[in-house]
Every structure is written in C-alpha cells, then in structure tokens.
Amino acid sequence: MRIWDLHTHFPAIGGSAEQRAERLLRVADRMGIERLCLFMGFPMTQDPKPERFRFENDQVLSVLPKWPDRLLGFVYLNPKHPDESLAELDRCVKDGPMVGVKLWVAQHCNVPAVDRLVERAHELQALVFQHTWLKVMANYPGESTPMDFAELAGRHPSIPLVCGHTGGDWEQGVRVIASLPNAYSDLAGSDPVAGYTEMAVRELGAERVLYGSDAGGRSFASQLAKVHGADIPDEAKKLIFSGNLIRLLTPILRQKGIQF
C-alpha cells in the first residue's frame, strides 16, 4: 500500500536543513512512507515577517533537489503580508519546485486577505493547506478554527482546501466541513484515538480524507495507526494513505514534470 504523508516538518533535533531532512526520511523509510510533503523551516515562526517566511522557505527549497523523488515542498505564507506572500508564492511555486501552500496561525483564514492567496494558488494548481484547531483554553490570537475554515471553503467552492488537523477536536471539525465538498480532512497531529478515521470516512466519504502525520512534532507510528487500525475497507485506506493526495496533486506534478 503506497503511503504519501501530507503533513511533515523538519525535526527539532539539531543540525542543518539537510541533516534534519535526512533524519526525517530515515524514520519514514522504516515506516514504509514513500513521499513527504514538507512545510516550513526551523524554528517555525507563528507570525513571520516576509524576510522570515522567505528564510524558512529557503530551508525547504535547499533540500528538495537532493530528494526529488521523496520530498514535496509547500510554501509557507503569512496573509498579514499579502503582497509579499503573493510574490513568495510565485517565487516558490510558479518559478520554483514547490507544489502547495501552508497557512498557519498568523491570521484567521476567514479574512479577505486569504482569498487572494487561495485564488493565486489555484491558478498555479497548488494545493492549499490551512491549519485549524479548537483549544480547550484558547487558540492563539490568529489561529483558525474549523468554523473559520468553513467560511473560507464556502467562498471558494471550486478550490480544494485542506482542513489541517480537522480542528484538533475532530468530531466537531468533521461535522463543520461535512457539507463542503471542496473541504478535505487532514488526520494529522492528534492522538490515535479509536473512531476518528471511521467518523471522517462515514461523514465525508473516503475520497475527502487525507493521511498526514505532523512529524517531526508527532511520531509516524502513532499517526499511521489511525488508518492502519481503522475499521474501514482496504480500498478506503488506499485512498487515505495516498490515492486522494495523488489525485489532488496530479495537475501540478504533471505540470512540473515530477514523476509519481
């Protein structure tokens, strides 16, 4: 069964970007993971200024040529700096090798500034990944919830958008995005509790569920367990582990001549 991991970061253990990527891939090899989507540099910055997100993206760009058949880069942007983010999107995707966009916690994703980034990403056929979370105490000031994400997805019904972590509170997250056919569930980053993957498949359909780990913040093993241990058909597992992500990325992979 092919496995493509939608959601990975450089590990926290020290060293250069190349050393961190090599360490990540070494563990991925043990887990049987074929490809990794790599987001952001190290250390990750919650509200980066343009020079900072360019610096983080340069770290990802620096390792892609060494592992072209293993790593897929997503460009990290900050909607608080829309003009600079659009320029960075063009630098890394239009004129570079990256295939997706990562939006984190600097700005709620339901604000109009995000629309410009989503629309330009779609023009370039890049997949947009938006972090979402629902914390018990309080989210970070700019951190998006699944409800914020639903507003964004509702404004762009023809553009596929990934709901990162499915909000952390996955029961609520799944319900919030269920009525939006362009919204995809990312399984990454919460504990491998029973029922998460089953609920996502039941409410969304297996075609809208994506495996991701959030490694180097989470272990590959704990996140793979959400799918391997789920009470769902093997065909659904194949879609979640790689089929859906390959389908979403096929246009930009073909455009860039990336073999898959």
C-alpha positions as CSV (number, residue, x, y, z in Angstrom):
1,M,0.0,0.0,0.0
2,R,1.5,3.3,-1.1
3,I,1.8,6.0,1.6
4,W,2.2,9.7,1.0
5,D,2.4,11.9,4.1
6,L,0.6,15.2,3.6
7,H,2.0,16.9,6.7
8,T,5.6,16.9,7.9
9,H,8.1,19.4,9.3
10,F,11.8,19.4,10.0
11,P,12.5,17.6,13.3
12,A,13.6,19.5,16.3
13,I,16.8,17.6,16.7
14,G,19.7,20.0,15.7
15,G,21.7,20.2,12.5
16,S,21.4,21.7,9.1
17,A,18.3,21.6,7.0
18,E,19.8,18.7,5.1
19,Q,20.7,16.8,8.3
20,R,17.1,17.3,9.6
21,A,15.6,16.1,6.4
22,E,17.8,13.1,6.3
23,R,16.8,12.2,9.8
24,L,13.1,12.5,8.9
25,L,13.5,10.4,5.8
26,R,15.4,7.7,7.7
27,V,12.4,7.2,10.0
28,A,10.0,7.5,7.1
29,D,11.9,4.6,5.4
30,R,11.3,2.4,8.5
31,M,7.6,3.2,8.3
32,G,7.3,2.5,4.6
33,I,6.4,6.0,3.7
34,E,7.1,6.8,0.0
35,R,6.7,10.7,-0.1
36,L,6.6,13.5,2.4
37,C,5.1,17.0,2.0
38,L,7.4,19.3,3.9
39,F,6.3,22.6,5.4
40,M,8.2,25.5,7.0
41,G,11.7,25.8,8.3
42,F,13.1,25.6,11.8
43,P,12.4,27.0,14.2
44,M,8.8,27.6,13.0
45,T,7.6,31.2,13.4
46,Q,3.9,31.8,14.2
47,D,3.6,35.3,12.8
48,P,6.6,35.7,10.4
49,K,7.6,38.9,8.6
50,P,8.4,38.5,4.9
51,E,12.1,38.0,5.4
52,R,11.4,35.3,8.0
53,F,9.0,33.2,5.9
54,R,11.4,33.6,3.0
55,F,14.1,32.2,5.2
56,E,12.0,29.3,6.3
57,N,11.0,28.5,2.7
58,D,14.7,28.7,1.7
59,Q,15.4,25.8,4.1
60,V,12.8,23.7,2.4
61,L,14.0,24.7,-1.1
62,S,17.5,23.7,-0.1
63,V,16.6,20.1,0.5
64,L,14.2,19.4,-2.4
65,P,16.9,18.8,-5.1
66,K,18.6,16.1,-3.0
67,W,15.5,14.0,-2.6
68,P,13.3,14.9,-5.7
69,D,11.5,11.5,-5.5
70,R,10.8,11.7,-1.8
71,L,10.1,15.3,-0.8
72,L,7.3,17.7,-2.0
73,G,7.6,21.3,-0.7
74,F,4.8,23.6,0.4
75,V,5.4,27.3,0.6
76,Y,4.8,29.0,4.0
77,L,2.9,32.3,3.7
78,N,1.5,35.0,6.0
79,P,-1.7,36.7,5.0
80,K,-0.8,39.7,7.1
81,H,1.7,40.5,4.3
82,P,-0.4,39.8,1.2
83,D,1.7,41.4,-1.4
84,E,4.9,39.8,-0.1
85,S,3.1,36.5,0.2
86,L,1.9,36.6,-3.4
87,A,5.5,37.3,-4.5
88,E,6.8,34.4,-2.4
89,L,4.1,32.1,-3.8
90,D,5.3,33.0,-7.3
91,R,9.0,32.5,-6.3
92,C,8.5,29.1,-4.8
93,V,5.7,27.6,-6.9
94,K,5.4,29.5,-10.3
95,D,9.2,29.8,-10.6
96,G,10.2,27.1,-8.2
97,P,9.6,23.4,-7.4
98,M,7.0,23.7,-4.6
99,V,3.5,22.2,-5.1
100,G,1.4,23.6,-2.3
101,V,0.8,26.3,0.2
102,K,0.9,26.2,4.0
103,L,-1.0,28.7,6.1
104,W,-0.6,28.5,9.9
105,V,-1.6,30.7,12.8
106,A,-0.7,34.3,11.9
107,Q,-4.2,35.3,10.7
108,H,-7.7,33.8,10.8
109,C,-8.4,32.3,7.4
110,N,-11.8,33.8,7.0
111,V,-10.4,37.3,6.4
112,P,-10.4,38.7,2.8
113,A,-6.6,38.8,2.6
114,V,-6.6,35.0,2.4
115,D,-8.8,35.0,-0.6
116,R,-6.0,36.5,-2.8
117,L,-3.6,33.8,-1.7
118,V,-6.1,31.0,-2.3
119,E,-7.0,32.3,-5.7
120,R,-3.4,32.7,-6.9
121,A,-2.5,29.2,-5.5
122,H,-5.4,27.7,-7.5
123,E,-4.2,29.5,-10.7
124,L,-0.9,27.8,-10.2
125,Q,-2.6,24.4,-9.3
126,A,-1.0,24.4,-5.9
127,L,-2.8,22.6,-3.0
128,V,-3.7,24.9,-0.1
129,F,-3.3,23.5,3.5
130,Q,-4.8,25.6,6.3
131,H,-4.0,24.8,9.9
132,T,-7.1,24.7,12.2
133,W,-7.5,24.0,15.9
134,L,-10.0,24.2,18.8
135,K,-8.2,24.5,22.1
136,V,-9.9,24.0,25.4
137,M,-8.4,27.1,26.9
138,A,-7.9,29.5,24.0
139,N,-6.5,29.5,20.5
140,Y,-3.5,31.6,19.5
141,P,-4.7,35.2,18.5
142,G,-4.6,34.4,14.8
143,E,-5.3,30.7,14.9
144,S,-8.1,29.5,12.7
145,T,-10.9,27.2,13.8
146,P,-12.8,24.8,11.6
147,M,-15.6,27.4,11.5
148,D,-13.2,29.9,10.1
149,F,-12.1,27.4,7.6
150,A,-15.7,26.6,6.5
151,E,-16.2,30.3,5.7
152,L,-13.1,30.2,3.5
153,A,-14.1,27.0,1.8
154,G,-17.6,28.3,1.3
155,R,-16.3,31.3,-0.6
156,H,-14.3,29.2,-2.9
157,P,-16.4,26.1,-3.7
158,S,-14.4,25.1,-6.8
159,I,-11.0,25.1,-5.0
160,P,-9.9,22.1,-2.9
161,L,-8.8,23.2,0.6
162,V,-7.3,21.0,3.3
163,C,-8.5,21.5,6.9
164,G,-5.3,20.9,8.8
165,H,-5.8,18.6,11.9
166,T,-9.6,18.7,11.2
167,G,-9.6,21.2,14.0
168,G,-8.0,19.0,16.6
169,D,-11.4,18.5,18.1
170,W,-12.1,16.2,15.2
171,E,-15.7,15.3,16.0
172,Q,-16.7,19.0,15.7
173,G,-14.3,19.6,12.8
174,V,-15.7,16.7,10.7
175,R,-19.2,18.0,11.2
176,V,-18.3,21.6,10.3
177,I,-16.8,20.7,7.0
178,A,-19.1,17.8,6.0
179,S,-21.4,20.0,3.8
180,L,-18.5,21.5,1.8
181,P,-17.4,19.1,-1.0
182,N,-14.2,21.0,-1.6
183,A,-13.1,20.6,2.1
184,Y,-10.7,17.8,2.9
185,S,-9.9,16.3,6.3
186,D,-6.2,16.1,7.4
187,L,-5.9,13.3,10.0
188,A,-2.6,14.6,11.4
189,G,-1.5,15.7,14.8
190,S,-3.9,14.4,17.4
191,D,-3.8,11.2,19.4
192,P,-4.6,8.0,17.6
193,V,-8.0,7.5,19.3
194,A,-10.5,5.0,18.0
195,G,-13.2,6.3,15.8
196,Y,-11.5,9.4,14.2
197,T,-10.8,7.9,10.8
198,E,-14.1,5.9,10.8
199,M,-16.1,9.1,11.5
200,A,-14.3,11.0,8.8
201,V,-15.0,8.3,6.3
202,R,-18.6,7.9,7.3
203,E,-19.4,11.7,7.3
204,L,-17.2,12.9,4.4
205,G,-16.5,9.8,2.3
206,A,-13.1,8.2,2.0
207,E,-12.3,10.4,-1.0
208,R,-12.1,13.5,1.3
209,V,-9.8,12.1,4.0
210,L,-6.0,12.5,3.8
211,Y,-3.3,10.8,5.9
212,G,-0.8,13.2,7.5
213,S,1.5,12.8,10.5
214,D,2.7,16.2,11.6
215,A,6.2,14.6,12.0
216,G,8.7,15.9,13.4
217,G,6.2,17.0,16.0
218,R,4.4,13.7,16.2
219,S,5.6,10.1,15.5
220,F,4.9,8.5,12.2
221,A,3.8,5.3,14.0
222,S,1.1,6.9,16.1
223,Q,-0.4,8.7,13.1
224,L,-0.2,5.7,10.7
225,A,-2.1,3.8,13.4
226,K,-5.2,6.0,12.8
227,V,-5.5,4.5,9.3
228,H,-4.0,1.0,9.7
229,G,-6.1,0.3,12.8
230,A,-9.3,1.9,11.4
231,D,-12.4,-0.3,10.8
232,I,-12.7,0.7,7.2
233,P,-12.2,-1.2,3.9
234,D,-8.7,-1.6,2.4
235,E,-9.8,0.4,-0.6
236,A,-10.6,3.4,1.7
237,K,-7.2,3.0,3.4
238,K,-5.5,3.2,-0.1
239,L,-7.3,6.4,-0.8
240,I,-6.5,8.0,2.5
241,F,-2.8,6.9,2.5
242,S,-2.0,8.2,-1.0
243,G,-4.8,8.0,-3.6
244,N,-6.5,11.2,-2.6
245,L,-3.4,13.2,-2.3
246,I,-2.0,11.9,-5.6
247,R,-5.3,12.9,-7.2
248,L,-5.2,16.4,-5.8
249,L,-1.5,17.0,-6.7
250,T,-1.6,15.3,-10.1
251,P,-2.1,18.5,-12.1
252,I,0.8,20.4,-10.6
253,L,3.1,17.3,-10.5
254,R,2.5,16.8,-14.3
255,Q,3.0,20.5,-14.9
256,K,6.4,20.4,-13.2
257,G,7.4,17.1,-14.6
258,I,7.6,15.4,-11.2
259,Q,7.4,11.6,-11.5
260,F,4.9,9.8,-9.4
